[in-house]
Every structure is written in C-alpha cells, then in structure tokens.
Amino acid sequence: MAPRKALFTFLAAAAARACAAGPAAAAPAQDASAPGAVPPCVSTEHYNDASGKVAWVWNACGNTQKARVVIGWGPDSDCFTIPPGTGAAYHYTFGNYGTTETC
C-alpha cells in the first residue's frame, strides 16, 4: 500500500505545481496547407497482411497529390505521385505506421 500512497502524493504535488504555474499558452493550430501536412481528402489505411504490413494511401482530391508514408522504427516510403481517385500501397515488414505527409 505504501507505493500507492507515494505515487498519489507525487501526482498530487505535480498537479499543484502545474496549477501554480498558471495557464499555459495555447499552441497555434497547425495549418492544413503547411509543408508535410496532407490535405483532408488524402487518407491512409494501414493493416497487416500475409506478407507483412501495408499502408494504403488513397487520393480522393480533385487533383494529383504527392505523399510519402512515414514509418516509426522502419524505412519510410519513397514519394508517391497519386492521381485523383486512385491510391498507392507501401509494403513494409518492420516498424509501425507513423503518418502520411506531402513530399
């Protein structure tokens, strides 16, 4: 029971310090058109299949998009040029899907 009480005391003290510090400044909202951010009409589905892992990037925009898949603890994809209404698949064997970004 002592470790629980110590943890509670630690968390309560940390909360008190955070409140005493005052409100933090809000982070500015990220612009969807900023470099690296894909537009909302580009989506990614990631899943496992028999050969490993797949990240499927779909372009539902009205124009061609360029995107790459970023893998945590693994190799990122090359830059895909994806025409409207189509998609591109990136197959990888290790790491975890991180995000999809413009390139």
N, C-alpha and C positions, 0 to 999 in steps of 0.2 A: 504494500500500500504506500510506502514511503516514496518510491519513484513516481507514482501518480501525483502525489501532493507536490513534489518538487517540480514536476512538469507543469502543473496547474499554476504554481507560484511564478514560474518562469514566464508562462504565457500571459498571465495577468500583468506582470511587470512590463512586458513588452508592449502590451496593449495600452497601458498607462503612458509609457514613453511616447508611443505613436500619437496618442490624443494630445499630449502636452506639446508636441512639435507643431501642432496646428494643421490646417488643411493643406494638402499637397497641391501644387499647381497641376491642373489637368493637362494631360498630354494632348498635343494638337491632333486632330483627326487626320488619318492618312488619306491623301488624295488618290482616288482610284486610277488616275492617269499618271501617277508618279512612276518613274522607271522601276521596273521589277514587278509592279502590280498588274496582273492580267485583268481585263475587263470582266464584268459580271456575266457576260454572255459566253465566256470560256469556262468550262467545268472540267474537273478531273475526278475520275473514279479509280480507286486503287483496290486491288484484290489479289488473292493468291490463286494460282492455277497449278496444273501438274508440273510445269517446267520451272516454277519459281514464283516471282511476284510481277505484277503488271500494273502500270499506271496508264490509264486511257484518258487522253486529253481530247475533249470534244469542242469544236468551234461552232457555236450557234449564232455567231455575229453575222452581219451582212457583208463583211469584208474579210480578207485573208489576215490571219493572225500568226505571229511568231511567238513560240513559247518553248520553254525547257522545263524539265522535271528535276527538282532538287531533292536528292536522297540524303537523309541523315545517316552517317556512318557507311556511306557507299558512294559509288560513282554517279554523278549527275548525267542526265541525258545531253545529247547534242541539241542544238537549236532546231526545232521542227517548224516548217512553214506549212500551215494548215489552212486550206481553202474553206470558204463558208460551207456549212452543212456536212463537214467531214471531221475525222478525228485521226489521231496518231497514237500508237501504242509504244510504250517504253518497257522493255522486259529487263528485270534485274534479279539477282539471286540473293544479295545480302543488303542489309541496311533497311531503313524504314522511309516511307514516303514523307517528305517534309512539306513541300509546297510546289506550286507551278508559278513560274514567273516569265515575264517577257524577255526577249533577247534580241 
